[in-house]
Amino acid sequence: MLVNYNTKELDLMARLMRAEALGEGNLGMLMVGNVIVNRAIANCDVFKSLRSIYDVIYQNPGGFSGVNSSLFYGGSTTQEKNLAERCLKGEYYYPATHALWFYSPGTGKSCKSTWLSQPFAGSYKNHCFYRPPAGLCPELY
């Protein structure tokens, strides 16, 4: 297990993964889960004080826009919790492997080469992922 969590945090993470990437299928949701876990273990940048899944999900400013989505509300399904648990136990999927950020540029638009001064790691469907250099956040590498 990469991050300690309780059942409430597992549910929160599963709901956020759904809210951020339901349209991207299980793999898209897993990649969002990777970013959530990475933010909890990163001891760099604006994530230094975040040590729990709860802290990561409700980080303000700089948190996830999915907490404002209607998809975030309501309990998570068993399948969604299973996906979240896979990320918490260390499953990673490229390009989210070392990513701390992602965004959706919109239909027909390309990913930017940097986002919040971080280099582009790759994309999956409509999400662009960005990772810090290894020297900035060594705990992610």
Phi, psi and chi 1 to 4 in degrees:
 res  aa     phi    psi   chi1   chi2   chi3   chi4
   1 MET       -  129.2  175.7  174.0   22.0      -
   2 LEU   -82.6  -32.4  -66.9  177.3      -      -
   3 VAL  -137.1  134.7  178.7      -      -      -
   4 ASN   -70.5  143.5  -69.7  -36.1      -      -
   5 TYR  -154.6  160.1   63.4   93.8      -      -
   6 ASN  -114.4  178.7   57.9   38.2      -      -
   7 THR   -65.0  -33.4   55.4      -      -      -
   8 LYS   -65.6  -42.2 -179.7  179.3  179.0 -179.4
   9 GLU   -68.4  -36.3  -71.6  173.7  -47.5      -
  10 LEU   -60.5  -44.6  179.9   65.4      -      -
  11 ASP   -63.4  -44.9  177.5   64.6      -      -
  12 LEU   -59.6  -45.4  -76.9  171.4      -      -
  13 MET   -64.5  -43.6 -178.1  168.8  162.6      -
  14 ALA   -61.7  -41.4      -      -      -      -
  15 ARG   -66.4  -38.9  -69.5  168.3   32.1 -149.3
  16 LEU   -68.6  -40.4 -176.7   60.1      -      -
  17 MET   -58.8  -42.4  -70.0  165.3   60.8      -
  18 ARG   -62.8  -47.6  172.4 -179.1   66.1 -150.6
  19 ALA   -64.1  -34.9      -      -      -      -
  20 GLU   -83.9  -27.9  -68.3  -76.9   -1.6      -
  21 ALA  -146.4   24.3      -      -      -      -
  22 LEU   -54.7  -42.0  179.3   64.4      -      -
  23 GLY   -70.5   -8.0      -      -      -      -
  24 GLU  -101.5    5.3  -46.0 -119.5  -29.9      -
  25 GLY    75.1 -174.8      -      -      -      -
  26 ASN   -59.1  -42.4  -72.3   -9.9      -      -
  27 LEU   -64.7  -40.6 -173.4   53.2      -      -
  28 GLY   -63.0  -40.9      -      -      -      -
  29 MET   -66.5  -38.4  -71.4 -169.8  -76.2      -
  30 LEU   -61.9  -39.0  -74.8  163.9      -      -
  31 MET   -66.1  -38.7  -71.0 -178.6 -166.1      -
  32 VAL   -62.9  -40.6  167.2      -      -      -
  33 GLY   -59.6  -38.2      -      -      -      -
  34 ASN   -60.0  -43.3  -71.3  161.1      -      -
  35 VAL   -64.6  -40.9  171.4      -      -      -
  36 ILE   -59.6  -49.8  -66.1  167.6      -      -
  37 VAL   -62.5  -44.1  169.1      -      -      -
  38 ASN   -57.9  -40.2  -74.6  -13.6      -      -
  39 ARG   -66.4  -32.4  -72.7 -177.6  178.9 -170.0
  40 ALA   -72.8  -30.2      -      -      -      -
  41 ILE   -97.1  -14.3   63.4  175.4      -      -
  42 ALA   -70.5  134.7      -      -      -      -
  43 ASN  -116.8   53.8 -169.5   23.4      -      -
  44 CYS  -150.3  165.4   59.7      -      -      -
  45 ASP    51.5 -139.2 -156.6   30.7      -      -
  46 VAL   -82.2    7.6  -62.4      -      -      -
  47 PHE  -107.0    6.2  -51.3  108.1      -      -
  48 LYS   -58.2  -36.4  -74.5 -178.6 -178.8  175.9
  49 SER   -94.2    2.7   64.6      -      -      -
  50 LEU   -93.2  121.7  -54.5  178.0      -      -
  51 ARG  -131.4   -1.1  -71.5  -64.8  160.0 -102.0
  52 SER  -130.0  159.0   72.4      -      -      -
  53 ILE   -61.0  -40.3  -63.3  -59.2      -      -
  54 TYR   -57.8  -48.2 -177.9   89.9      -      -
  55 ASP   -59.2  -41.6  -69.7  -15.7      -      -
  56 VAL   -64.8  -47.5  168.8      -      -      -
  57 ILE   -64.8  -38.0  -69.7  172.0      -      -
  58 TYR  -102.6   19.0  -70.9  110.8      -      -
  59 GLN   -56.6  133.4 -179.8 -175.1   11.8      -
  60 ASN  -148.0  121.9 -171.1   12.1      -      -
  61 PRO   -79.6  172.3   29.9  -33.5      -      -
  62 GLY    94.5    8.4      -      -      -      -
  63 GLY   -80.7 -156.7      -      -      -      -
  64 PHE   -97.0  134.9  -64.9   93.3      -      -
  65 SER   -68.7  -21.7   61.6      -      -      -
  66 GLY   -60.1  -22.0      -      -      -      -
  67 VAL   -66.7  -14.8  -62.9      -      -      -
  68 ASN   -97.2    2.0  -61.1  -44.4      -      -
  69 SER   -89.0  146.4  166.2      -      -      -
  70 SER   -62.6  -23.7   60.8      -      -      -
  71 LEU   -68.7  -17.8  -70.7  172.4      -      -
  72 PHE   -76.9  -23.3 -177.1   67.3      -      -
  73 TYR   -91.2  150.6  -63.2   96.3      -      -
  74 GLY    93.8  150.3      -      -      -      -
  75 GLY   -64.4  155.3      -      -      -      -
  76 SER   -82.6  158.0   58.5      -      -      -
  77 THR   -85.6  166.2   66.4      -      -      -
  78 THR   -59.9  -41.5  -60.6      -      -      -
  79 GLN   -62.3  -43.6  178.9 -175.7   -0.4      -
  80 GLU   -63.8  -40.4  -68.7  163.0  -14.1      -
  81 LYS   -64.8  -39.4  -73.3  177.6 -168.5  169.0
  82 ASN   -61.1  -41.2  -71.7  -18.8      -      -
  83 LEU   -62.6  -45.6  -66.8  173.0      -      -
  84 ALA   -61.5  -43.0      -      -      -      -
  85 GLU   -64.0  -35.8 -163.4  162.1   40.1      -
  86 ARG   -59.7  -41.9  -72.6  168.8   57.3 -175.9
  87 CYS   -67.2  -42.2  -66.2      -      -      -
  88 LEU   -64.3  -26.1  -71.5  160.4      -      -
  89 LYS   -90.0   -0.5  -71.0 -177.4  175.9  179.9
  90 GLY   110.6    8.1      -      -      -      -
  91 GLU   -74.8  132.2  -79.3 -171.5   38.3      -
  92 TYR  -127.1  149.7  -85.6   97.1      -      -
  93 TYR  -135.0  125.3  -61.2   90.6      -      -
  94 TYR   -69.1  137.2  178.8   82.8      -      -
  95 PRO   -96.8   13.9   34.4  -35.8      -      -
  96 ALA   -87.1    0.4      -      -      -      -
  97 THR   -46.8  -50.9  -50.7      -      -      -
  98 HIS  -114.4   10.5  -53.1  -68.2      -      -
  99 ALA   -74.7  142.5      -      -      -      -
 100 LEU  -113.0  -12.1  -72.0  172.4      -      -
 101 TRP  -138.4  152.4  -60.3  -88.8      -      -
 102 PHE  -153.6  159.2   64.3   86.9      -      -
 103 TYR  -157.5  166.4   83.7  103.1      -      -
 104 SER  -112.6  115.7  176.4      -      -      -
 105 PRO   -74.4  -12.9   27.7  -33.4      -      -
 106 GLY   105.1  159.2      -      -      -      -
 107 THR   -59.5  129.4  -54.1      -      -      -
 108 GLY    78.0    3.1      -      -      -      -
 109 LYS  -105.7  148.3  -64.6 -175.6 -179.8  176.6
 110 SER   -87.8  158.8  -60.1      -      -      -
 111 CYS   -72.0  144.5  -62.4      -      -      -
 112 LYS   -75.6  155.2  -64.4  178.6 -179.5 -175.3
 113 SER   -71.6  -24.1   61.2      -      -      -
 114 THR  -139.3  156.1   60.6      -      -      -
 115 TRP  -143.2  124.1 -179.1 -105.1      -      -
 116 LEU    52.0   41.0  -60.0  172.1      -      -
 117 SER    68.0   13.0  -58.6      -      -      -
 118 GLN  -108.3  145.0  -55.7  -55.3  -52.7      -
 119 PRO   -72.0  149.4   20.1  -26.1      -      -
 120 PHE   -65.1  129.9  177.0   62.9      -      -
 121 ALA  -100.3  -27.3      -      -      -      -
 122 GLY   148.8  176.6      -      -      -      -
 123 SER  -132.0  158.3   62.7      -      -      -
 124 TYR  -140.0  120.8  178.7   74.6      -      -
 125 LYS    49.2 -114.0  -67.0 -169.4  177.3 -177.9
 126 ASN  -104.5   17.6 -159.2   35.2      -      -
 127 HIS  -113.8  137.0  -83.6  136.3      -      -
 128 CYS  -106.9  132.0  -55.0      -      -      -
 129 PHE  -112.8  143.4  -67.8   87.4      -      -
 130 TYR  -132.8  136.7  -63.0   82.5      -      -
 131 ARG  -125.8  148.6   65.1  173.2 -178.6 -111.8
 132 PRO   -78.1  157.4   30.3  -35.3      -      -
 133 PRO   -61.7  150.3  -18.1   27.8      -      -
 134 ALA   -55.1  -37.8      -      -      -      -
 135 GLY   -68.1  -23.4      -      -      -      -
 136 LEU   -80.7  -39.4 -179.4   62.7      -      -
 137 CYS  -133.0   70.4  -62.2      -      -      -
 138 PRO   -61.4  -24.4   18.7  -28.2      -      -
 139 GLU   -67.6  -13.4   54.2  -79.2  -13.9      -
 140 LEU   -89.6   -8.3  -62.2  179.6      -      -
 141 TYR  -113.8      -  -69.6   86.6      -      -
